[in-house]
């Protein structure tokens, strides 16, 4: 077969935003979404350093057996894996903001968000290292399906996926759940170092969530009903197929030997007071988080239904 014949039989690559011509001028630098610009300025004033702002000595001489220590290492390694995904989301979305010439406030804020996600990953990595060593990947392939990225990087460069749908699902749904879980963890984690890490990350997550809501409130009045329905479907998919598949909470993932091991690791970490939680404590937090998201999106014209899951007696 000739080269020409081979090329004819190759599938056509779907164009991405990277294929579009770049048009950066004239530059827009003024304030267009005041709430987002204010969040950017707050973020620049509230930087923290995982090396010096956490009392790592609180992890010295812990009285832990091998099972509890290994579980805690796995828990914090898993947290680092999820943060690594967030690090790569921000540059992809920054490209989207620039290519579509979106409000400059978005670009300002996401430059700081990238730094914050990198900081979160470093703090989680340091926790795992201090507890005996970071795990580079899940021990069992089954769990990779639940902790893998939710596809935001790909969607960010897909011109057919509206930016508003990405922000609604990624921030107003997934990050809102993450924030509520972090707040819960801060309340129940006694170890000083673990609590400081969780509290510091939570303070950043407040701004991340604030960005999503401020942006949606700004954009919704300018959108058609059809565009709003795309956002609605994206949020439903994020909650039903990502969050309720174990993305943030291992006990929500489909039952398997691998998942039982992960859930047990969470329980052992919680018993050690090092940052995790357990199904019976987190379940009401998750239910309340979904309810809050549903109620907050309703005035924007985004209707989120109730969901079912084997772990819940009734609709969520």
Secondary structure, DSSP 4 states (H G I P E B T S, - for coil): --HHHHHHHSPPPPP-GGGSPP---S---S-SSHHHHHHHHHHHH----TTTSS-GGGGTT----HHHHHHHHHHHHHHHHHHHHHHHHHHHHHHHHHHTT--HHHHHHHHHHHHHHHHHHHHHHHHHHHTT---SS-SSHHHHHHHS--SHHHHHT-TTS-HHHHHHHIIIIIIHHHHHHHHHHHHH---HHHHHHHHHHHHHHHHHHHHHHHHHHHHHTTS-HHHHHHHHHHHHHIIIIIGGGTSS-GGGSPP-HHHHHHHHHHHHHHHTTSS---HHHHHHHHHHHHHHHHHHHHTTT--------TT-SS--
